[in-house]
Amino acid sequence: MADKMANHYLNRMHRRINEYLIYKTPRVRNTDFMSFKKELLPTLRPVFFLSTGRTGTAFFARLLNRTNQYQAFHFPFPDFTGENVQAYKLYRQTGMGEAKISQALAQTFVAGRQQLLHKNFLYGKRYCETNNNLTFFAPALKYLFPEAKFVFVHRHPGEFIRSGLRRQWYQAHRYDIGRIYPDETSFYSQKWDQASSLEKIAWLWKETNEFILDFKEMVEAKDFYRFDFSEMNHETVQQLLQFMEADLPAGQISKLLKRPVNKQANGTYPEYENWSEQDKSSVRDICSQTAHKLGYKL
């Protein structure tokens, strides 16, 4: 009996130490989990980053964790890789306004994040997740959290495609199971098997960003922010933090900008301006309309 009590005490202390290493401050609330889940969860004001991935999401998580207002997570467990693909399929079939789909996906999200959300609440931190595997959950997240904010991070299609080619996406890559594919009714589905990896990644860029732009129409302007990763600098980061109601000294921002996170080291492929005209033409055929909406020249 004494050993059991000692183990319980040690496990509890271990959890508290781990929490302190993450949050670095004492708890400011003592709300029990069931009361939090039943009464307070829908009142939270989390921030979610929506993107294709390869858009600095690890950097943004590190940046926000330097502020006093946020605890940000890049790829917490579970990472919702497969669920994100399913969310894309469901919303493309039914439309983003289907409440039953949003309710089911919201329940999935809560099951995977309720402990993190509760801990953030206890420590007085605002929750942020930069995980791009929540991008197609966006309507469900808005359904679950009416006061949520969303940051849409995008980059030039050439830069994104180059990154995907260097990582061998859609070439039997181990994470291709977590990437979206055209459904049977899509024009691109008929050409998919003959398409090059470059064309497939271009479609991924187009389809993901179009989904986010469609979702934008469901959200009030005050709750949605566009950030161009291709133009990231001290000023644009400051503007982002202002939107997120977060503070960080200018010196810390400058220091973080000089230390890239998750910088790609493997694979080689020329930069977009050095591509063949044929490859650039393929990108224009697929991405031109979306690129124009986002202010990119191809």
C-alpha positions in Angstrom: 0.0 0.0 0.0 2.8 2.4 0.9 4.6 1.6 -2.3 1.5 2.2 -4.3 1.0 5.6 -2.7 4.6 6.5 -3.2 4.5 5.6 -6.9 1.3 7.7 -7.3 3.0 10.7 -5.6 6.2 10.3 -7.7 4.1 10.0 -11.0 2.2 13.1 -10.0 5.4 15.0 -9.3 6.9 13.8 -12.6 3.9 15.2 -14.5 4.1 18.5 -12.7 7.8 18.8 -13.4 7.2 18.1 -17.1 4.5 20.7 -17.2 6.8 23.3 -15.6 9.4 22.6 -18.2 6.8 23.3 -20.9 5.0 26.3 -19.3 7.7 27.7 -17.1 5.2 29.3 -14.8 3.0 28.1 -11.9 -0.7 27.2 -12.6 -3.0 30.1 -12.3 -6.3 28.1 -12.2 -7.5 25.0 -10.6 -10.6 24.1 -12.7 -11.1 20.4 -12.8 -11.1 18.7 -16.2 -14.8 17.8 -16.4 -16.0 21.3 -15.6 -13.5 22.7 -18.1 -14.7 20.4 -20.9 -18.4 20.9 -20.2 -18.5 24.6 -19.5 -15.4 26.3 -20.7 -14.1 24.6 -23.8 -16.3 26.4 -26.3 -15.3 29.8 -24.8 -11.6 29.4 -25.6 -10.0 31.7 -28.2 -7.4 29.4 -29.8 -5.4 30.3 -32.9 -4.9 27.8 -35.7 -2.4 28.1 -38.6 -3.7 26.9 -42.0 -1.2 26.0 -44.7 0.1 23.5 -47.2 3.0 22.8 -44.8 6.7 23.9 -45.6 5.7 27.4 -44.7 7.6 28.0 -41.5 5.1 26.4 -39.1 7.9 25.2 -36.8 9.4 28.7 -36.7 6.0 30.2 -35.7 5.5 27.7 -32.9 8.9 28.6 -31.5 8.2 32.3 -31.9 4.9 32.2 -30.1 6.4 30.2 -27.3 8.7 33.1 -26.5 5.7 35.3 -25.8 3.9 35.4 -22.4 0.5 35.0 -24.0 0.8 31.7 -25.9 1.7 28.0 -25.7 2.1 26.9 -29.2 2.4 23.4 -30.6 3.8 22.4 -34.0 3.0 18.6 -34.3 1.5 17.4 -31.0 0.4 13.8 -30.7 -1.8 12.6 -32.4 -0.9 14.7 -35.4 -4.2 14.0 -37.3 -2.4 13.1 -40.6 -5.0 10.6 -41.7 -7.9 12.4 -40.2 -7.0 15.6 -42.1 -7.2 13.7 -45.4 -10.6 12.3 -44.4 -11.8 15.8 -43.5 -10.8 17.1 -47.0 -12.8 14.3 -48.6 -15.9 14.8 -46.5 -16.0 18.6 -47.0 -15.4 18.3 -50.7 -18.3 15.9 -51.0 -20.8 17.8 -48.8 -19.5 21.4 -48.6 -18.1 23.2 -45.6 -21.5 24.2 -44.2 -22.5 20.6 -43.3 -23.0 20.7 -39.6 -22.9 17.0 -39.0 -19.5 16.7 -40.6 -18.2 19.6 -38.5 -19.6 18.1 -35.3 -18.0 14.7 -36.0 -14.6 16.3 -36.8 -14.9 18.6 -33.8 -15.3 15.5 -31.5 -12.3 13.9 -33.1 -10.2 17.0 -32.4 -11.4 17.3 -28.8 -10.6 13.6 -28.2 -7.0 14.2 -29.3 -6.4 17.7 -27.7 -8.6 18.0 -24.6 -5.7 17.4 -22.2 -3.5 20.0 -23.9 -6.3 22.5 -24.0 -7.0 21.9 -20.3 -3.4 22.3 -19.3 -3.1 25.5 -21.3 -6.1 26.9 -19.6 -4.8 26.0 -16.1 -1.5 27.8 -16.9 -3.3 30.9 -18.3 -1.9 30.4 -21.8 -3.8 30.8 -25.1 -3.7 27.7 -27.2 -2.1 27.8 -30.7 -1.4 25.0 -33.1 0.6 25.5 -36.3 0.2 21.9 -37.4 -0.8 21.9 -41.1 -2.6 18.6 -40.6 -5.4 20.6 -39.2 -5.9 22.7 -42.3 -8.9 20.7 -43.6 -10.4 20.7 -40.0 -10.8 24.4 -40.3 -14.7 24.5 -40.6 -14.9 22.1 -37.7 -12.6 24.2 -35.5 -14.7 27.3 -36.2 -17.8 25.2 -35.3 -16.2 24.1 -32.0 -14.6 27.5 -31.1 -16.7 30.4 -32.3 -14.0 32.9 -31.1 -11.1 31.1 -32.7 -8.7 33.0 -35.0 -7.0 31.6 -38.1 -3.7 32.5 -39.7 -3.3 31.5 -43.4 0.4 31.1 -44.2 1.2 30.7 -47.9 4.3 30.8 -50.1 5.1 31.1 -53.8 4.1 27.8 -55.6 7.5 27.4 -57.2 9.2 27.4 -53.8 6.7 25.0 -52.3 6.9 22.6 -55.3 10.7 22.7 -55.2 10.6 21.8 -51.5 8.2 18.9 -52.2 10.4 17.6 -55.1 13.5 17.7 -52.9 11.6 15.5 -50.4 10.3 13.2 -53.1 6.6 13.7 -52.4 4.2 11.6 -54.5 7.1 9.2 -55.2 6.2 6.5 -52.8 7.2 8.8 -49.9 6.4 7.3 -46.5 4.0 10.2 -45.7 2.2 10.2 -49.0 -0.6 8.5 -47.2 -1.2 11.8 -45.5 -1.4 13.8 -48.7 -4.7 14.5 -50.5 -5.5 13.1 -54.0 -8.2 14.2 -56.5 -11.5 12.5 -56.1 -13.1 10.5 -59.0 -15.2 13.5 -60.2 -12.2 15.8 -60.5 -10.7 16.7 -63.8 -7.3 16.0 -62.4 -8.3 12.5 -61.4 -8.4 11.4 -65.0 -4.8 12.6 -65.6 -3.3 11.7 -62.2 -1.5 8.5 -63.1 0.3 10.2 -66.0 1.1 13.3 -64.1 4.6 14.1 -63.1 5.6 14.6 -59.4 5.9 18.3 -60.2 2.3 18.5 -61.5 1.0 16.5 -58.5 2.7 18.8 -56.0 1.4 21.8 -58.0 -2.1 20.4 -57.7 -1.6 19.9 -53.9 -0.6 23.6 -53.6 -3.6 24.8 -55.6 -6.2 22.6 -53.9 -5.0 23.3 -50.4 -4.9 27.0 -50.8 -8.2 27.1 -52.6 -9.8 25.2 -49.7 -8.4 27.8 -47.3 -9.6 30.7 -49.4 -13.1 29.1 -49.5 -13.0 28.7 -45.8 -12.1 32.4 -45.4 -15.6 33.3 -46.7 -17.0 31.7 -43.5 -14.9 33.7 -41.1 -15.2 37.4 -40.1 -12.3 39.5 -41.3 -11.2 40.2 -37.7 -10.6 36.5 -37.2 -8.6 35.7 -40.3 -5.1 36.8 -41.2 -3.0 36.2 -44.3 0.8 35.8 -44.0 3.1 35.5 -47.0 6.0 33.3 -46.0 7.8 34.3 -49.1 8.0 37.9 -47.7 8.7 37.1 -44.1 10.7 39.8 -42.3 10.7 41.7 -39.0 7.9 44.0 -39.9 5.5 41.3 -41.2 6.2 39.2 -38.0 5.4 42.2 -35.8 2.1 42.6 -37.7 1.2 39.0 -37.2 1.9 39.2 -33.5 -0.3 42.3 -33.3 -3.2 40.3 -34.9 -2.6 37.6 -32.4 -2.6 40.0 -29.5 0.9 38.9 -28.5 4.0 40.8 -27.5 7.6 40.0 -28.1 10.6 42.4 -27.9 12.0 43.5 -31.3 15.4 42.1 -30.4 14.0 38.6 -29.8 12.2 38.6 -33.1 15.4 39.6 -34.9 17.3 36.9 -33.2 14.8 34.2 -34.1 14.6 35.3 -37.7 18.4 34.7 -38.0 18.0 31.1 -36.9 15.9 29.1 -39.4 13.9 26.1 -38.0 13.4 22.9 -39.9 15.5 24.2 -42.8 15.6 21.6 -45.6 19.0 20.0 -46.0 18.2 16.9 -48.1 17.7 16.7 -51.9 18.6 19.1 -54.7 16.5 20.9 -57.2 17.0 24.2 -59.0 15.2 27.3 -57.8 12.0 28.3 -59.7 13.6 31.0 -61.8 16.0 28.4 -63.3 13.3 25.9 -64.3 12.7 24.9 -67.9 9.9 26.8 -69.7 8.0 23.4 -69.9 8.0 23.0 -66.1 7.0 26.6 -65.6 4.2 26.1 -68.1 2.9 23.1 -66.2 2.8 25.1 -63.0 1.0 28.0 -64.7 -1.6 25.6 -66.1 -2.5 24.3 -62.6 -1.7 27.2 -60.3 -2.2 30.4 -62.2 -5.7 31.3 -60.9 -4.8 30.6 -57.3 -1.4 32.3 -57.6 -3.1 35.4 -58.9 -5.5 35.5 -55.9 -2.5 35.3 -53.6 -0.4 37.9 -55.5 2.2 35.6 -57.1 3.6 35.9 -60.6 4.4 32.8 -62.5 
